[in-house]
Amino acid sequence: MKYIIATARSPFSHDRIEGKDVIRQNIGGVATGLKRLMQTSGGIWVCWGDGTLDHEHSFEDYDGYKIARITLGKNEKRGFYDDYSNGTLWPLFHYFRDKIKTDNRSYHDYYSVNKKFAETILKYYEPSNIIWVHDYQLSLVPGMIKKARPEAFVTTTWHIPWVAGEFFAILPESAEIQESLSSSDLISFHTDLYTRNFIETQEQIFGSASNIKSRVVAIPLGIDDQYYSSVGKDEKPRKQKDNRKIIFSVDRLDYTKGLKNRILAIDLLLHKHPELEGKFSYIMMVTPSRTTVSDYVAMKRDLEMNIGRVNGKYGNIDWMPIVYMYRKVSDAALKANYRNAEVALITPLMDGLNLVSKEFVAASRDGVLVLSRFAGSSYDLQSALLVNPYNIVEMADNIYAALFMDQEERKRRLADLKATVSKKNVAWWLGRIEKEITKRWVGDTFSTSGLVDN
């Protein structure tokens, strides 16, 4: 099979930094998996060229495949990406009703950019190609492709949650987006809940979902577990000062991540267990996001005020309970913290999957994972300590349980988690997607008969 892949972001970007032309790699989990596929099968990767020099590289050969970049103007980028993708669809699909912005002008830009993607795909399309569209930024592309070339095989993977149909109906353009996605020959989500929600949404909007049930599957994205488990495995564990235990988290600055609730949980933990003062350090890494958006600036300010309040309440000249780092995190630093942390505190308020939880499991020597029930990865990672991130008492109690869990239980839980992450790794994910495609597509034809096994 040869693929035409479409993603909003590029696998890498060309930038000029300090007068030098450099390549900036996209190291996200989706990009890692798709790079592996394209290196093996070849094909064309259609994406938005958001690097400062990407306009000079609109089409290039790279590592066995080709990259076709779409250039967006400043206003076009704002409407498509900032306003509609992240100002409307992102909060909608994470159940943040009060943050959803509905603006016909931004939808116009979103539609226009999706059309550019579809036109670029069709420019390179051949009947032997599989077209694979990714995520919420490109929700209109499948419908545009099928309208122009009904015979084309289109598979769509949705990487964020799919909400209940009643909530999706808030969106003025809900019918257009649902119709586009449901025209795909294969639609994959990360959990069974999202597939059920999508099918129920189809029923609510169009009266019946019988024509799509056989085309909707749950296949959770995996990681390169060997990469995380092998690097540094022979290193000796780092010791904190006075043998303090390490609690660790890393997140992008976003209202979906539940960052403030974690601070409140640490506050309550120390209030209930004053004997823990000086006995642990919570290393809280937060990477910058949307630094010019006023809501995010205010969120950062509120987070830092709460961190300062808790550190001032319990800390002293020798110890602060929360070590806060607001910056980009190097790969080496990330893996070192995964390996050495006794506890990973991964508690988003809502998350389509959460690959950080899987990376921690693969890299950890002896750690305990405290994981939100509302992260998509929790469906597979059942041996984690699962918590409701809105329940501060439950969070605090489970952090305490993780810190003092006996060695036998720690080993058992981590072994179970490692087995799951290893079994459902990125190679498994790609294999499952290709298996589902093969069930439906042979040469220039496809079949949608019968509900497939997940």
QUISULPE-V651213 format. One record per pair of residues at least 4 apart in sequence whose ideal C-beta (glycine too) atoms are under 8 Angstrom apart, sorted by the first residue. I is the first residue (numbers start at 0). J is the second residue. Records with the same first field share a line. If there is no record, write none. Layout:
# QUISULPE-V651213
I: J ; J
This chain:
# QUISULPE-V651213
0: 40 ; 129 ; 433 ; 436
1: 40 ; 41 ; 42 ; 125 ; 127 ; 128 ; 129
2: 36 ; 37 ; 40 ; 42 ; 43 ; 128 ; 129 ; 130 ; 131
3: 42 ; 43 ; 44 ; 45 ; 120 ; 123 ; 124 ; 128 ; 129 ; 130 ; 131
4: 33 ; 36 ; 37 ; 42 ; 43 ; 44 ; 45 ; 131 ; 133
5: 44 ; 45 ; 46 ; 116 ; 120 ; 130 ; 131 ; 132 ; 133 ; 137 ; 140
6: 29 ; 30 ; 33 ; 44 ; 45 ; 46 ; 133 ; 134 ; 137
7: 46 ; 47 ; 80 ; 84 ; 133 ; 134 ; 136 ; 137
8: 25 ; 27 ; 30 ; 46 ; 47 ; 49
9: 25 ; 44 ; 46 ; 47 ; 48 ; 49 ; 50 ; 53 ; 66 ; 68
10: 24 ; 25 ; 30 ; 33 ; 34 ; 37 ; 44 ; 46 ; 61 ; 66
11: 22 ; 23 ; 24 ; 25 ; 61
12: 22 ; 23 ; 25 ; 48 ; 49 ; 50 ; 52 ; 53
13: 20 ; 21 ; 22 ; 23 ; 48 ; 50 ; 51 ; 52 ; 53 ; 55 ; 56
14: 20 ; 21 ; 22 ; 23 ; 50 ; 51 ; 52
15: 19 ; 20 ; 21 ; 51 ; 52
16: 21
20: 52
23: 50
25: 30
26: 30 ; 31 ; 330
27: 31 ; 354
28: 32 ; 220 ; 222 ; 354 ; 425
29: 33 ; 133 ; 134 ; 158 ; 220
30: 34
31: 35 ; 222 ; 223 ; 425
32: 36 ; 220 ; 221 ; 425 ; 428 ; 429
33: 37 ; 44 ; 133
34: 38 ; 62
35: 39 ; 425 ; 426 ; 429
36: 40 ; 429
37: 41 ; 42 ; 44 ; 62 ; 63 ; 64
38: 62 ; 63 ; 64
39: 63
40: 64
41: 63 ; 64
42: 64 ; 65 ; 128
43: 64 ; 65 ; 66 ; 67 ; 123
44: 64 ; 65 ; 66 ; 67
45: 67 ; 69 ; 116 ; 119 ; 120 ; 123
46: 66 ; 67 ; 68 ; 69
47: 68 ; 69 ; 71 ; 80 ; 112
48: 53 ; 54 ; 56 ; 57 ; 68 ; 69 ; 70
49: 53 ; 71 ; 76
52: 56
53: 57 ; 68 ; 70
54: 68 ; 70
56: 66 ; 68
57: 67 ; 68 ; 70
58: 65 ; 66 ; 67 ; 68
59: 65 ; 66
60: 64 ; 65 ; 66
61: 65 ; 66
67: 119 ; 122 ; 123
69: 112 ; 115 ; 116 ; 119
71: 75 ; 76 ; 79 ; 80 ; 112
72: 76
73: 77
74: 78 ; 108
75: 79 ; 108 ; 111 ; 112
76: 80 ; 81
77: 81 ; 82 ; 108
78: 82 ; 83 ; 104 ; 105 ; 107 ; 108 ; 109
79: 83 ; 84 ; 105 ; 108 ; 109 ; 111 ; 112 ; 136
80: 84 ; 85 ; 136
81: 85 ; 86 ; 289 ; 292
82: 86 ; 87 ; 100 ; 102 ; 104 ; 105 ; 108
83: 87 ; 88 ; 102 ; 105 ; 106 ; 108 ; 109
84: 88 ; 89 ; 109 ; 135 ; 136
85: 89 ; 289
86: 90 ; 98 ; 100 ; 102 ; 105
87: 91 ; 99 ; 100 ; 101 ; 102 ; 105 ; 106 ; 170
88: 92 ; 135 ; 136 ; 138 ; 170
89: 93 ; 135 ; 159 ; 255
90: 95 ; 96 ; 98 ; 99 ; 100 ; 254
91: 95 ; 99 ; 162 ; 166 ; 167 ; 169 ; 170
92: 135 ; 159 ; 160 ; 161 ; 162 ; 351
93: 159 ; 160 ; 255 ; 348 ; 349
94: 160 ; 162 ; 166 ; 349
95: 99 ; 254 ; 255
96: 166 ; 169
98: 254 ; 294
99: 169 ; 170
100: 105
101: 170 ; 171
102: 106
103: 107 ; 171
104: 108
105: 109
106: 110 ; 171 ; 172
107: 111
108: 112
109: 113 ; 139
110: 114 ; 139
111: 115
112: 116
113: 117 ; 137 ; 138 ; 139 ; 140 ; 143
114: 118 ; 139 ; 143
115: 119
116: 120 ; 137 ; 140
117: 121 ; 139 ; 140 ; 143 ; 144 ; 147
118: 122
119: 123
120: 124 ; 130 ; 140 ; 144
121: 144 ; 147 ; 148
123: 128
124: 128 ; 130 ; 148 ; 151
126: 150 ; 151 ; 443
127: 442 ; 443
128: 151 ; 152
129: 152 ; 154 ; 436 ; 440
130: 144 ; 151 ; 152 ; 153 ; 154
131: 153 ; 154 ; 155 ; 156 ; 432
132: 137 ; 140 ; 141 ; 144 ; 153 ; 154 ; 155 ; 156 ; 183
133: 137 ; 155 ; 156 ; 158
134: 156 ; 157 ; 158 ; 159
135: 157 ; 158 ; 159
138: 176 ; 179 ; 180
139: 143 ; 175 ; 176 ; 179
140: 144 ; 179
141: 145 ; 153 ; 155 ; 179 ; 180 ; 182 ; 183
142: 146 ; 175 ; 178 ; 179 ; 180 ; 182
143: 147 ; 179
144: 148 ; 151 ; 153
145: 149 ; 151 ; 153 ; 182 ; 183
146: 182
150: 443
152: 184 ; 436 ; 439 ; 440 ; 445
153: 182 ; 183 ; 184 ; 185
154: 183 ; 184 ; 185 ; 186 ; 187 ; 432 ; 435 ; 436
155: 180 ; 183 ; 185 ; 186 ; 187
156: 186 ; 187 ; 188 ; 432
157: 161 ; 180 ; 186 ; 187 ; 188 ; 189 ; 193 ; 197 ; 351
158: 189 ; 220 ; 351 ; 352
159: 351
160: 193 ; 349 ; 350 ; 351 ; 375
161: 167 ; 188 ; 193 ; 194 ; 196 ; 197 ; 200
162: 166 ; 167 ; 196
163: 167 ; 196 ; 199 ; 200
164: 168 ; 196 ; 199 ; 200 ; 202 ; 203 ; 204
165: 203
167: 173 ; 177 ; 200
168: 173 ; 203 ; 204
169: 173
170: 176
172: 176
173: 177 ; 200 ; 204
174: 178 ; 204
175: 179
176: 180
177: 181 ; 200 ; 201 ; 204 ; 205
178: 182 ; 204 ; 205
180: 186 ; 197
181: 186 ; 201 ; 205 ; 210 ; 211
183: 214
184: 214 ; 439 ; 440 ; 445 ; 447
185: 214 ; 216 ; 432 ; 435 ; 436 ; 439
186: 197 ; 211 ; 214 ; 215 ; 216
187: 215 ; 216 ; 217 ; 218 ; 432 ; 435
188: 193 ; 194 ; 197 ; 215 ; 216 ; 217 ; 218
189: 193 ; 217 ; 218 ; 219 ; 220 ; 351 ; 352 ; 375
190: 194 ; 217 ; 219 ; 375 ; 378
191: 195 ; 217 ; 378 ; 453
192: 196 ; 378
193: 197 ; 217 ; 351 ; 375
194: 198 ; 215 ; 216 ; 217
195: 199
196: 200
197: 201 ; 215
198: 202 ; 208 ; 211 ; 212 ; 215
199: 203 ; 208
200: 204
201: 205 ; 207 ; 208 ; 211
202: 206 ; 207 ; 208
208: 212
211: 215
212: 450
213: 447 ; 448 ; 449 ; 450 ; 451
214: 439 ; 447
216: 435 ; 451 ; 453
217: 453
218: 428 ; 431 ; 432 ; 435 ; 453
219: 352 ; 375 ; 376 ; 378 ; 379 ; 423 ; 428
220: 352 ; 354 ; 425 ; 428
221: 357 ; 420 ; 423 ; 424 ; 425 ; 426 ; 427 ; 428
222: 226 ; 227 ; 354 ; 357 ; 358 ; 361 ; 420 ; 424 ; 425
223: 227 ; 424 ; 425
224: 228 ; 357 ; 361 ; 417 ; 420 ; 421 ; 424 ; 425
225: 229 ; 424
226: 230 ; 361
227: 334 ; 337 ; 358 ; 361 ; 362
228: 232 ; 361 ; 362 ; 417 ; 421
230: 334 ; 362
231: 334 ; 335 ; 338 ; 362
232: 338 ; 364
234: 338
236: 338 ; 339 ; 364
237: 335 ; 339
238: 242
239: 243 ; 244 ; 245 ; 280
241: 277
243: 277 ; 278 ; 279 ; 280 ; 318
244: 278 ; 279 ; 280 ; 341 ; 342 ; 402
245: 279 ; 280 ; 282 ; 336 ; 339 ; 340 ; 341 ; 342
246: 279 ; 280 ; 281 ; 282 ; 340 ; 341 ; 342 ; 343 ; 344 ; 398 ; 402
247: 281 ; 282 ; 284 ; 336 ; 337 ; 340 ; 342 ; 343 ; 344 ; 359
248: 261 ; 281 ; 282 ; 283 ; 284 ; 343 ; 344 ; 345 ; 346
249: 284 ; 285 ; 286 ; 328 ; 333 ; 336 ; 355
250: 256 ; 258 ; 284 ; 285 ; 286 ; 347 ; 355
251: 256 ; 285 ; 286 ; 288
252: 256 ; 258 ; 285 ; 286 ; 287 ; 288 ; 289 ; 295 ; 298 ; 299 ; 302 ; 325
253: 288 ; 295
254: 294 ; 298 ; 348
255: 347 ; 348 ; 349 ; 350
256: 347 ; 348 ; 350
257: 261 ; 346 ; 347 ; 348 ; 371 ; 388
258: 262 ; 283 ; 285 ; 302
259: 263 ; 301 ; 302 ; 305
260: 264 ; 346 ; 348 ; 388 ; 389 ; 391 ; 394
261: 265 ; 281 ; 283 ; 344 ; 346 ; 394
262: 266 ; 302 ; 305 ; 306 ; 309 ; 321
263: 267 ; 305 ; 391
264: 268 ; 391 ; 394 ; 395 ; 398
265: 269 ; 281 ; 309 ; 320 ; 321 ; 395 ; 398
266: 270 ; 308 ; 309 ; 312
267: 271 ; 391 ; 392 ; 394 ; 395
268: 272 ; 275 ; 395 ; 398 ; 399
269: 273 ; 275 ; 276 ; 309 ; 312 ; 313 ; 320
271: 395 ; 399
272: 399
274: 278
275: 279 ; 399 ; 402
276: 313 ; 318 ; 320
277: 315 ; 317 ; 318
279: 320 ; 341 ; 402
280: 318 ; 319 ; 320 ; 321 ; 322
281: 320 ; 321 ; 322 ; 344
282: 322 ; 324 ; 336 ; 340
283: 306 ; 321 ; 322 ; 323 ; 324
284: 324 ; 326 ; 328 ; 333 ; 336
285: 302 ; 323 ; 324 ; 325
286: 325 ; 326 ; 327 ; 328
287: 325 ; 326 ; 327
288: 295
289: 295
290: 295 ; 296
291: 296
292: 296
293: 297
294: 298
295: 299
296: 300
297: 301
298: 302
299: 303 ; 325
300: 304
301: 305
302: 306
303: 307 ; 323 ; 325
304: 308
305: 309
306: 310 ; 321 ; 323
307: 311
308: 312
309: 313 ; 320 ; 321
310: 314 ; 319 ; 320 ; 321
313: 320
314: 318 ; 319 ; 320
324: 328
328: 332 ; 333
329: 333
330: 334
331: 335
332: 336
333: 337 ; 358
334: 338 ; 362
335: 339
336: 340
337: 343 ; 358 ; 359 ; 361 ; 362 ; 363 ; 366
338: 362 ; 363 ; 364
339: 364
340: 359 ; 363 ; 366
341: 365 ; 366 ; 367 ; 401 ; 402
342: 366 ; 367 ; 368 ; 369 ; 398 ; 401 ; 402
343: 355 ; 356 ; 359 ; 363 ; 366 ; 367 ; 368 ; 369
344: 369 ; 398
345: 353 ; 355 ; 356 ; 359 ; 368 ; 369 ; 370 ; 371 ; 374
346: 369 ; 370 ; 371 ; 386 ; 388 ; 394
347: 353 ; 371 ; 373 ; 374 ; 388
348: 371 ; 373 ; 388 ; 389
349: 373
350: 371 ; 373 ; 374 ; 375 ; 376
351: 375
352: 374 ; 375 ; 376
353: 357 ; 370 ; 371 ; 374 ; 375 ; 376
354: 358 ; 376
355: 359
356: 360 ; 368 ; 370 ; 374 ; 376 ; 377 ; 380 ; 383
357: 361 ; 376 ; 380 ; 420
358: 362
359: 363 ; 366 ; 368
360: 368 ; 380 ; 413 ; 416 ; 417 ; 419 ; 420
361: 417 ; 420 ; 421
363: 368 ; 413
365: 409 ; 410 ; 413
366: 409 ; 413
367: 383 ; 384 ; 401 ; 404 ; 409 ; 412 ; 413
368: 380 ; 383 ; 384 ; 412 ; 413 ; 416
369: 383 ; 384 ; 386 ; 394 ; 397 ; 398 ; 401
370: 374 ; 376 ; 377 ; 380 ; 383 ; 384 ; 385 ; 386
371: 377 ; 385 ; 386 ; 387 ; 388
372: 377 ; 385 ; 386 ; 387 ; 388
373: 377 ; 387 ; 388
376: 380
377: 381 ; 383 ; 385
379: 419 ; 423
380: 416 ; 419 ; 420
381: 385 ; 415
382: 411 ; 412 ; 413 ; 415 ; 416 ; 419
383: 412 ; 416
384: 397 ; 400 ; 401
386: 390 ; 393 ; 394 ; 397
387: 393 ; 394
388: 394
390: 394
391: 395
392: 396
393: 397
394: 398
395: 399
396: 400
397: 401
398: 402
399: 403
400: 404
404: 408 ; 409 ; 412
405: 409
406: 410
407: 411
408: 412
409: 413
410: 414
411: 415
412: 416
413: 417
414: 418
415: 419
416: 420
417: 421
418: 422
419: 423
420: 424
422: 427
423: 427 ; 428
424: 428
425: 429
426: 430
427: 431
428: 432
429: 433
430: 434
431: 435
432: 436
433: 437
434: 438
435: 439 ; 451
436: 440
437: 441
438: 446 ; 451
439: 445 ; 446 ; 447
440: 444 ; 445 ; 446
441: 445 ; 446
